[in-house]
Amino acid sequence: MIGNIRKIRWLIFGVLLIAGFFIFKNIPVAWAATSTIRGAAWWGDEAQYLYFDCLDDYSGDRLDVSGNLYSYPIPRGFHFYSPPCTNYHKTSIGNDGNLFGVAWNYVNGYVSFEATSTPDTSAPPDNYAFNVNCPNSCTAGNNCWACYNETTQRLYGWGRAVDDGTWINLSSASPLPVYLQSWDYLNNSVLPGQGVEPGDFVGDAESLLGDLSFNCKSEGGTGNCAERDYKVYISNLRVGHLSAPNWSYSSACADTALRAVLRWYVSSGEQAGYEIVVNTVDDFDIGTNNYVCWSGVKTPSTATQYIIPNSDPGCPALDYNTNYYWWIRLYYLEGEDYYPTEWYQFGEVDGHNGALDERTDGDPDVNIKTFTTYRHEFPSPFFTWNPFEVLVGTTTEFTSDSSYYTDANPNISTACSGSFCSYLWSTNDAGADISDLTGATTSMIFYRATNTTVTLRVTDPDDYYCSQPIMLNINYGLPVWREVKAE
């Protein structure tokens, strides 16, 4: 009797496996992806895991795993061992933000995220009302059922169970719809306080077959990872945000104006290295030295910024008042081998949401694909005072001896004179009297014996400015001794 039951279970499982193969065989393979979705969502106690990539399918011969003996709703019995991707399936997000491909569940079968001639071209229940949230068109015209919007960090649209046609609402009205954590996890977390890393999904999708949780950290609103550890995530290494030149006025004053700090933020995957190219034209060719700066092939590092100039022989100092383009590609490890991503260009709107890249220079050339260096060095504020020993209640004269720079001589200073420099005097002693806040010379009277800071800010004709603070020790005057004849 027991032997017959086992035979029936093995037969049923074999039939299901063959049926699944033929069903999937008729689902066309989609175009190349930019974001590969991996991991598993939790579909409740009955269906359990929905696998988004066949590399994550768990099918083995372990009798101590409940799923291998699971018998609801049909007795499929003990799993054969299955090498990865024997039952091939994959889900991804394309360059346009639209989802495509299929996921797999041992109970409910395949779940498709794209409308295709096989299995179905039906319009979703909201008749594509969600399309207004998609970055590009997601309609029946391009066989789309779901999309991802990087600005809102949300999935919109639908998936559908291939076997029975049940719709799965990705943009549900649940307390936490399906989100994908972007690069900005510190300032814009999709689940604050839960440590969700860039590239991880959280939230719930809704269906008549049960809700799907995309991350154990968001299961039930507080996380349930101690009981079952799972998540859906983007596996491939991707750059999510670029920023340049990140060189402030204070940085230029303290160091030099000819610096640039190129920063990048990983939106998914694990970085093991980087490669950077900078040029004055919107093109480069490493083979012919057609570049201004090249970091060299594959710098092994998890660093997320690159300072120019640096010790790399291919990255000398920049030029003043020059517009620079820059590109980056990252490297990831598979075993002991490094593999590069595609090249990402700063401010490239047509790919990777380059419009979100940050230009910290004010975009003086109105070109979002470049950063611009300063026109010249920043002014050098300096001042003297007399008398040198500052006393309470007496007048102290302060005189500027500052210098500034011009386009003609960007790194050779010229003494401030006339209207070429403007001044602003200040002190942290709120009770002090200042005769002239904006003159090259001013006087101050202090009424407290303490350490006081006097600051001169100098601004040049191009509105570049630097400040020079100096701490002074304000003293009481010595008492005057006089001999008085006794009467």
C-alpha positions, 0 to 999 in steps of 0.5 A: 500500500505504502509503495503504491502511494509513493509510486502515485506521488512520483508519477504526479510529480513527474507529470507536473514537471513535464507539464511545467516544462511545456507551459514555460516552453511557450513563454518567449524569452525576453530582451536583455535586462539591465536589472536582474530580479533574484530571490524569493517572495513569501506567498503564504503558508500554503504556496510558500516561496515564489522564486524570481530566478531559477538560480534561487529555486530550491529543489533537492532530496532532503526529507527534513525540509517541509516543502519536499514533503508538502502535500497541499493542494495536491500530493506531489511528494518528495522532490527529485534533486534538480540542478539550477535552472533545469526549469528555466525562468527569470524576471527582470527590469528593462532599460525602460523600467518595464518588467518582463519574464516569469517567476515560479512557485511549486503550488501555483506554477508560473507567474508572468509579469509581461503580456505576451501572445502566450499565455495571455494578452489580457488587459489587467483589472485596472485597464492600464490605469497604472501606466501614468506612474510608469517612466515609459509606456507600459501598455498592451502595445509593448506587451507590458503588465508592470513597471518600476519608477525610480523616482518613487521607488515603487513597482506599479501594475500586475503579475498573473498566474499562468495556470488559472489567470489570477491577477497579482496587484503590485501597486496594491493599497496595502499599508506597504506596497512594493518598493525597491530601495534606491541608492539613497537609503540614508536619506530616503529609506523605503522602510526606516529603521529596518536596514534595507540595503540598496537593491532590496525590495520590501512590501506586499502584493495582493492576490486572491491566491494570497498576498506576497511579501517581498522581504521578511523585514517588512512581513507583518510590518515589523519583520519576521526574518527569525522565522524565515529569511527571504527577500527579493532583490536586484542582483547585478551591480548597478550605479544609481547616482553620480555627483560632481564636482563636489568641491565647495568654496570652503574646500577651494579656500582651504586647498586649491580651486583645481580639485574635483571629487567624483562620487557614485552611489551603488543602487544594487549589487556589490562593488569590487572595483572601479574605472573612471575616464574624464575628458573635455569632449563627449567621447573617449578612446583609451586605446589612443589616449583620447582622454584627460584622466583615466584611473587605469583598468580595474582599480580593486576597491569598494571606494565610492569617490575619486579625487582629481588630481591624485597619484594615478599617472593618468590623472594630472591636475585639471585646468581652470574654467573648463567643462569636463565629461566623465564616465565610470564602470564598476567591477564585481567578483565572480569567484576570483575573476573581475567583471565590468559593468557597462559604462555609466556617463554623468548626466546621461538622461537616456539611460539610468536616470542621469537627470537625477545626477547631481551637479554641485557647480551650479551648472554654469555651462547649462550642460547636465553632462559636464561639471565645470572647474572654477575660473581661478583661485579664490581670494586670500583674506589677510588682515593686521591690527593695531595696537597688537595687544587688544585692550578692553574699552579701547579702539583697535584698528583692523586693516585688510592686506588681502589679495585676489585672482583673475582669469588672466592670472588664475593662480597668481595673486593680485593685491586688493585695491579699489573696488576689486574686492569687497569686505565683510567684518564680523566678530563673535562678541555681540557687544563689540562696536564696529565702525565699518562692516564693509570697509578695507579698514575698520575699528572695533571696541571690545568690552569683555576680557575674553578670547574673541574671534574677528573674521574678515570675508573677502569677495572678488569680482566673480563673487568667489569669497573666502573668510579668515578668522583670527582669535584675539585675547582681549585684556584689561589695561594695567592699572595706573599707579600714582603716589598720593601725598598723605594729608 
